């Protein structure tokens, strides 16, 4: 518990200390997650539950351009139906720097695309359907910075899985919300070094 408190205080100090850095500058990293369709309806005879989580870790290879990896896990169940989707792959982002499309000084539009291995498995009663193979997705998003280093996000995304299984394709369109923490890589490495020293 003490280590968690120490890590939280260190992270907060880093966030405050890096307030003068541009969030999408070359050499920075981003870490966070997209959350989608989280919730449930609990009603006699019609219970449903939905959860989708996509953690991400990326690096800015140039100003406003980030690449990284992501994992996707999703579950939707209820009313005699279960849908489970999963995936692992890479993503890329381009942050648009144009005052003509600026919503506010605290926000940035971005475009995101991803590719990797995906699977979608659905069961409704006695009927099952699955698609496993190449997954691609793309769409626009908006990041709103509640602090200089933490952004809340909304992302409208189209996802396609093409491969093998009882169904060769699966399509999905959705709006996900989430957050990202933007840190200079040097500061992130410092946090890791301090944590390793604390464990010794």
Protein Blocks (a to p, Z undefined) as FASTA:
>chain_A
ZZmmmmmmmmmmmmmmmmmpcfkbghiacdddddehiacdddehiaccdddddddddddf
bghiacdddddddddeeehiacdddddddddddddddfklpmbfkbccdddddddddddd
ddehjbccddedddddddddddddfbfkbccdddddddddddedjbfbdcdddddddddd
dddfklmmmmmmmmmmmmZZ
